[in-house]
Amino acid sequence: MLDSKLLVYQCQKCGRRTLIPQGYCTNCRARNSFHSLHVPGEGTVFSYTEIHVAEERLKEEVPYIVAVIECEGELRLMARIRREDSEQVAIGATVELVEWKEDTPLFKVSQYS
């Protein structure tokens, strides 16, 4: 179980955040300006879709929900929503990080919109 935090990288010049460390900021073009920080693993569902056809390694899990989660600091990330929350997921729903599953964050719905 995680402590519900995400490790992100923030540009020291313009404040842009990303999940992937980069050599330069794609927003302000500053070089080597990123530092790491932990932010709360909470956010809101910006968009989502239900997957019915999946690659081989995920065939046993269909259908499942993939969502774009908007986190603190205008950071958006692609994540999965727990199967047991698939009926409650909606745009604007509040979600919370549960774990990382195969390099993908897994969120649960904590408050319905």
GUMIVEX-400989 format. One line per 8 residues: number of its first residue (from 1); their letters; for each residue x, y, z of N, C-alpha, C, CB. Coordinates in nm, 2 decimals. Glycine has a CB too. Example, Ala and Ser with C-alpha at 12.3 -4.5 7.8 and 13.67 -1.06 7.14 Angstrom:
<recs>
1	as	1.32 -0.57 0.78 1.23 -0.45 0.78 1.32 -0.33 0.78 1.13 -0.45 0.90 ~ 1.28 -0.22 0.71 1.37 -0.11 0.71 1.29 0.00 0.79 1.41 -0.06 0.57;
</recs>
This chain:
<recs>
1	mldskllv	0.08 -0.12 0.00 0.00 0.00 0.00 0.09 0.12 0.00 -0.10 0.00 0.12 ~ 0.05 0.22 -0.08 0.13 0.35 -0.09 0.08 0.44 0.02 0.11 0.41 -0.22 ~ 0.16 0.55 0.04 0.12 0.66 0.13 0.04 0.76 0.05 0.24 0.72 0.20 ~ -0.02 0.73 -0.06 -0.11 0.82 -0.14 -0.03 0.94 -0.19 -0.23 0.86 -0.06 ~ 0.09 0.93 -0.23 0.17 1.04 -0.28 0.22 1.00 -0.42 0.28 1.08 -0.19 ~ 0.23 1.10 -0.50 0.29 1.09 -0.64 0.43 1.16 -0.64 0.20 1.14 -0.75 ~ 0.53 1.09 -0.70 0.65 1.16 -0.72 0.64 1.23 -0.86 0.78 1.06 -0.72 ~ 0.66 1.36 -0.85 0.65 1.44 -0.98 0.78 1.53 -0.99 0.53 1.53 -0.98;
9	yqcqkcgr	0.80 1.59 -1.11 0.91 1.67 -1.13 0.86 1.81 -1.17 1.01 1.61 -1.24 ~ 0.91 1.91 -1.11 0.87 2.05 -1.13 0.98 2.14 -1.18 0.80 2.11 -1.01 ~ 0.95 2.22 -1.29 1.04 2.31 -1.34 1.06 2.43 -1.24 1.00 2.37 -1.48 ~ 1.18 2.46 -1.20 1.21 2.56 -1.11 1.19 2.70 -1.17 1.35 2.55 -1.06 ~ 1.19 2.71 -1.30 1.17 2.84 -1.36 1.02 2.87 -1.38 1.24 2.84 -1.50 ~ 0.94 2.78 -1.44 0.80 2.82 -1.47 0.70 2.74 -1.39 0.77 2.79 -1.62 ~ 0.74 2.64 -1.32 0.65 2.56 -1.23 0.58 2.45 -1.30 0.55 2.65 -1.17 ~ 0.60 2.42 -1.42 0.53 2.31 -1.49 0.57 2.18 -1.43 0.57 2.31 -1.64;
17	rtlipqgy	0.47 2.09 -1.41 0.50 1.96 -1.35 0.48 1.84 -1.45 0.40 1.94 -1.23 ~ 0.56 1.74 -1.43 0.55 1.62 -1.52 0.58 1.50 -1.43 0.65 1.63 -1.64 ~ 0.54 1.38 -1.48 0.57 1.26 -1.41 0.71 1.20 -1.46 0.47 1.15 -1.43 ~ 0.75 1.25 -1.57 0.87 1.20 -1.64 0.99 1.30 -1.62 0.85 1.16 -1.79 ~ 1.10 1.26 -1.57 1.22 1.36 -1.56 1.26 1.39 -1.70 1.33 1.30 -1.48 ~ 1.29 1.52 -1.72 1.33 1.57 -1.85 1.46 1.65 -1.84 1.22 1.64 -1.92 ~ 1.53 1.66 -1.95 1.65 1.74 -1.96 1.62 1.89 -1.98 1.74 1.70 -2.07 ~ 1.50 1.92 -2.03 1.46 2.06 -2.05 1.31 2.07 -2.04 1.51 2.12 -2.19;
25	ctncrarn	1.26 2.19 -2.00 1.12 2.21 -1.98 1.05 2.24 -2.12 1.09 2.33 -1.89 ~ 0.95 2.16 -2.16 0.88 2.18 -2.28 0.79 2.31 -2.28 0.80 2.06 -2.32 ~ 0.78 2.37 -2.16 0.69 2.49 -2.15 0.78 2.61 -2.17 0.62 2.49 -2.02 ~ 0.89 2.62 -2.09 0.97 2.75 -2.09 1.11 2.73 -2.16 0.99 2.80 -1.95 ~ 1.14 2.60 -2.19 1.27 2.56 -2.25 1.39 2.57 -2.16 1.29 2.65 -2.37 ~ 1.37 2.59 -2.03 1.48 2.59 -1.94 1.55 2.46 -1.93 1.43 2.64 -1.79 ~ 1.68 2.45 -1.93 1.76 2.33 -1.93 1.79 2.29 -1.79 1.89 2.34 -2.01 ~ 1.78 2.16 -1.76 1.82 2.10 -1.63 1.75 2.18 -1.51 1.97 2.10 -1.62;
33	sfhslhvp	1.63 2.21 -1.52 1.56 2.29 -1.42 1.46 2.22 -1.34 1.50 2.41 -1.49 ~ 1.45 2.09 -1.35 1.35 2.01 -1.28 1.41 1.96 -1.14 1.31 1.89 -1.36 ~ 1.32 1.97 -1.05 1.35 1.91 -0.92 1.23 1.82 -0.88 1.38 2.01 -0.80 ~ 1.26 1.71 -0.80 1.15 1.62 -0.77 1.08 1.66 -0.64 1.21 1.48 -0.75 ~ 0.95 1.63 -0.63 0.88 1.65 -0.51 0.76 1.55 -0.50 0.83 1.80 -0.50 ~ 0.71 1.53 -0.38 0.59 1.45 -0.36 0.47 1.53 -0.35 0.61 1.35 -0.24 ~ 0.36 1.50 -0.42 0.23 1.57 -0.41 0.13 1.47 -0.37 0.20 1.64 -0.55 ~ 0.02 1.51 -0.31 -0.09 1.42 -0.27 -0.14 1.34 -0.39 -0.21 1.50 -0.21;
41	gegtvfsy	-0.16 1.21 -0.38 -0.21 1.13 -0.48 -0.36 1.13 -0.49 -0.17 0.98 -0.46 ~ -0.41 1.25 -0.50 -0.56 1.28 -0.52 -0.58 1.36 -0.64 -0.61 1.34 -0.39 ~ -0.70 1.35 -0.69 -0.74 1.44 -0.80 -0.88 1.42 -0.84 -0.65 1.41 -0.92 ~ -0.91 1.47 -0.96 -1.05 1.46 -1.01 -1.04 1.39 -1.15 -1.12 1.59 -1.02 ~ -1.15 1.32 -1.19 -1.15 1.26 -1.32 -1.18 1.37 -1.42 -1.26 1.15 -1.32 ~ -1.09 1.39 -1.51 -1.10 1.49 -1.62 -1.18 1.42 -1.74 -0.96 1.54 -1.67 ~ -1.14 1.29 -1.77 -1.21 1.22 -1.88 -1.18 1.07 -1.85 -1.15 1.26 -2.02 ~ -1.27 0.99 -1.91 -1.25 0.84 -1.89 -1.31 0.76 -2.00 -1.30 0.80 -1.75;
49	teihvaee	-1.27 0.64 -2.01 -1.33 0.55 -2.11 -1.33 0.41 -2.06 -1.26 0.55 -2.25 ~ -1.42 0.32 -2.10 -1.42 0.18 -2.06 -1.36 0.10 -2.18 -1.56 0.14 -2.03 ~ -1.25 0.02 -2.14 -1.18 -0.06 -2.24 -1.25 -0.20 -2.25 -1.03 -0.07 -2.20 ~ -1.28 -0.24 -2.37 -1.34 -0.37 -2.39 -1.25 -0.47 -2.47 -1.47 -0.36 -2.46 ~ -1.15 -0.41 -2.54 -1.06 -0.49 -2.62 -0.92 -0.44 -2.57 -1.07 -0.46 -2.78 ~ -0.84 -0.54 -2.52 -0.71 -0.50 -2.46 -0.60 -0.59 -2.52 -0.72 -0.52 -2.31 ~ -0.48 -0.54 -2.50 -0.36 -0.62 -2.54 -0.36 -0.75 -2.46 -0.23 -0.54 -2.52 ~ -0.28 -0.84 -2.51 -0.28 -0.98 -2.45 -0.26 -0.99 -2.30 -0.16 -1.06 -2.52;
57	rlkeevpy	-0.17 -0.91 -2.24 -0.15 -0.92 -2.10 -0.26 -0.87 -2.01 -0.02 -0.84 -2.06 ~ -0.36 -0.79 -2.08 -0.47 -0.74 -2.00 -0.61 -0.80 -2.04 -0.48 -0.59 -2.02 ~ -0.60 -0.90 -2.13 -0.73 -0.96 -2.18 -0.82 -1.01 -2.07 -0.70 -1.07 -2.27 ~ -0.76 -1.06 -1.96 -0.84 -1.12 -1.85 -0.91 -1.01 -1.77 -0.75 -1.20 -1.76 ~ -0.87 -0.88 -1.78 -0.92 -0.77 -1.70 -1.03 -0.69 -1.77 -0.81 -0.68 -1.66 ~ -1.06 -0.72 -1.89 -1.16 -0.64 -1.96 -1.30 -0.68 -1.91 -1.16 -0.66 -2.11 ~ -1.39 -0.58 -1.90 -1.37 -0.44 -1.93 -1.31 -0.37 -1.81 -1.51 -0.37 -1.96 ~ -1.23 -0.27 -1.83 -1.17 -0.19 -1.72 -1.18 -0.04 -1.76 -1.03 -0.23 -1.69;
65	ivaviece	-1.16 0.05 -1.67 -1.17 0.19 -1.69 -1.03 0.25 -1.69 -1.26 0.26 -1.58 ~ -1.01 0.33 -1.79 -0.88 0.42 -1.80 -0.93 0.56 -1.79 -0.80 0.39 -1.93 ~ -0.87 0.64 -1.71 -0.91 0.78 -1.69 -0.79 0.87 -1.70 -0.98 0.79 -1.56 ~ -0.82 1.00 -1.74 -0.72 1.11 -1.72 -0.76 1.17 -1.59 -0.73 1.21 -1.85 ~ -0.66 1.17 -1.50 -0.68 1.23 -1.37 -0.61 1.36 -1.36 -0.63 1.13 -1.26 ~ -0.68 1.47 -1.32 -0.62 1.60 -1.30 -0.58 1.61 -1.15 -0.72 1.71 -1.34 ~ -0.45 1.62 -1.13 -0.39 1.63 -0.99 -0.35 1.77 -0.96 -0.28 1.53 -0.98 ~ -0.30 1.79 -0.85 -0.25 1.92 -0.80 -0.15 1.98 -0.90 -0.18 1.91 -0.66;
73	gelrlmar	-0.16 2.11 -0.92 -0.07 2.18 -1.01 -0.09 2.16 -1.16 0.07 2.14 -0.97 ~ -0.21 2.14 -1.20 -0.25 2.12 -1.34 -0.18 2.00 -1.40 -0.21 2.24 -1.41 ~ -0.14 1.90 -1.32 -0.08 1.78 -1.37 -0.19 1.68 -1.41 0.02 1.72 -1.27 ~ -0.19 1.63 -1.53 -0.28 1.53 -1.58 -0.21 1.40 -1.61 -0.36 1.58 -1.70 ~ -0.26 1.29 -1.56 -0.20 1.16 -1.59 -0.30 1.06 -1.62 -0.11 1.12 -1.47 ~ -0.26 0.96 -1.70 -0.34 0.85 -1.74 -0.33 0.74 -1.63 -0.30 0.79 -1.88 ~ -0.44 0.69 -1.59 -0.45 0.59 -1.48 -0.56 0.50 -1.50 -0.46 0.66 -1.34 ~ -0.56 0.39 -1.42 -0.67 0.30 -1.42 -0.76 0.32 -1.29 -0.63 0.15 -1.43;
81	irredseq	-0.88 0.29 -1.30 -0.98 0.30 -1.19 -1.01 0.16 -1.15 -1.11 0.38 -1.23 ~ -1.01 0.14 -1.02 -1.04 0.00 -0.96 -1.17 -0.05 -1.02 -1.05 0.00 -0.81 ~ -1.17 -0.18 -1.05 -1.29 -0.25 -1.11 -1.41 -0.22 -1.02 -1.26 -0.40 -1.12 ~ -1.39 -0.23 -0.89 -1.51 -0.22 -0.80 -1.57 -0.08 -0.80 -1.47 -0.26 -0.66 ~ -1.50 0.02 -0.86 -1.55 0.16 -0.86 -1.60 0.19 -1.00 -1.44 0.25 -0.82 ~ -1.60 0.10 -1.09 -1.64 0.13 -1.23 -1.78 0.19 -1.25 -1.62 0.00 -1.32 ~ -1.87 0.15 -1.16 -2.00 0.21 -1.17 -2.01 0.35 -1.11 -2.10 0.12 -1.09 ~ -1.92 0.39 -1.03 -1.92 0.52 -0.97 -1.84 0.63 -1.04 -1.88 0.51 -0.83;
89	vaigatve	-1.75 0.59 -1.13 -1.66 0.68 -1.20 -1.75 0.77 -1.28 -1.55 0.61 -1.28 ~ -1.71 0.90 -1.28 -1.78 1.01 -1.36 -1.68 1.12 -1.37 -1.91 1.05 -1.29 ~ -1.70 1.20 -1.47 -1.62 1.32 -1.49 -1.65 1.41 -1.37 -1.65 1.40 -1.62 ~ -1.54 1.46 -1.30 -1.55 1.54 -1.18 -1.54 1.46 -1.05 -1.68 1.62 -1.19 ~ -1.55 1.33 -1.06 -1.54 1.25 -0.94 -1.40 1.27 -0.87 -1.57 1.10 -0.97 ~ -1.40 1.27 -0.74 -1.27 1.28 -0.67 -1.21 1.13 -0.66 -1.29 1.34 -0.53 ~ -1.08 1.12 -0.69 -1.02 0.99 -0.68 -0.89 1.00 -0.60 -0.99 0.94 -0.82 ~ -0.85 0.88 -0.55 -0.73 0.87 -0.46 -0.64 0.76 -0.51 -0.77 0.85 -0.31;
97	lvewkedt	-0.51 0.78 -0.51 -0.42 0.68 -0.55 -0.42 0.56 -0.45 -0.28 0.73 -0.56 ~ -0.43 0.44 -0.51 -0.43 0.32 -0.42 -0.30 0.24 -0.43 -0.54 0.22 -0.46 ~ -0.25 0.22 -0.56 -0.12 0.15 -0.58 -0.08 0.17 -0.72 -0.14 0.00 -0.55 ~ 0.04 0.13 -0.75 0.10 0.12 -0.89 0.09 -0.02 -0.93 0.24 0.17 -0.90 ~ 0.02 -0.05 -1.05 0.01 -0.18 -1.10 0.06 -0.19 -1.24 -0.14 -0.22 -1.10 ~ 0.17 -0.26 -1.26 0.24 -0.27 -1.39 0.27 -0.13 -1.45 0.16 -0.35 -1.48 ~ 0.34 -0.05 -1.37 0.38 0.08 -1.41 0.26 0.18 -1.44 0.47 0.07 -1.53 ~ 0.14 0.15 -1.39 0.03 0.23 -1.41 -0.03 0.26 -1.28 -0.08 0.16 -1.51;
105	plfkvsqy	-0.06 0.39 -1.25 -0.13 0.42 -1.12 -0.27 0.37 -1.12 -0.13 0.57 -1.10 ~ -0.31 0.31 -1.01 -0.45 0.26 -0.99 -0.52 0.35 -0.88 -0.45 0.11 -0.95 ~ -0.63 0.41 -0.92 -0.70 0.50 -0.83 -0.84 0.44 -0.79 -0.73 0.63 -0.90 ~ -0.89 0.48 -0.68 -1.02 0.45 -0.63 -1.11 0.58 -0.63 -1.02 0.38 -0.49 ~ -1.24 0.56 -0.65 -1.33 0.68 -0.64 -1.35 0.70 -0.49 -1.46 0.65 -0.72 ~ -1.32 0.82 -0.45 -1.34 0.85 -0.31 -1.46 0.94 -0.28 -1.22 0.92 -0.25 ~ -1.51 1.01 -0.39 -1.63 1.10 -0.37 -1.69 1.11 -0.51 -1.59 1.24 -0.31 ~ -1.82 1.09 -0.52 -1.88 1.10 -0.64 -1.92 1.25 -0.68 -2.01 1.02 -0.64;
113	s	-1.92 1.28 -0.81 -1.96 1.41 -0.85 -2.10 1.44 -0.84 -1.90 1.44 -0.99;
</recs>
